[in-house]
């Protein structure tokens, strides 16, 4: 049996984002690396990274 290796995402550090309007919390585990920061939209606004 052969095992196929998959490419890892450019960043493996998890980041959390929170919506300031509805308080939804999102954990991003993998990033594509096409941009320095990701923008996740919730309630029509960009979610802010949790520090």
N, C-alpha and C positions, 0 to 999 in steps of 0.2 A: 504494500500500500504506500503510495506517495502522498506526501503532504505538501499542499500548495501554500506558499508563504504569501501573505498579503502585505501591501504597503501600509506602513503606519502613517498616521496623520502627522503633520509637521509639528504640532504641539500636543503633548499628552497631558498637560496640566489642566485640571478641571477648573472651570470658572462658573460663578453663579451670577445671575442677573435677576433683578427684582423690578416689577412694575410699580411705579409710584402711585398709580391710580387704583388698581384692584389688588395689589400686594402679591401677585403671582410670582413664584420663585422658579426659575429655570436653571438647571445645571447643564452646562455644555461640556461634553467630554472630549470631543474631537473637533479640530479646526482644519479647514482645508489649506490654509496658509496663503490664500490669494490676497488677503488684506491683513494689516496689522491688528485691527480691532473688528469684531463682528458687531453688527447692529441687529438686534432682535426687537421686533415691533410688537407691542401689546397695547390695546386700547387707543391705537392711533399715535402712540408716542414711542420713542426709543427707550428700551429698558436700560437701567443703569447697572453697572457692575457692582457686586457686593464686595466690600473690602474685608 
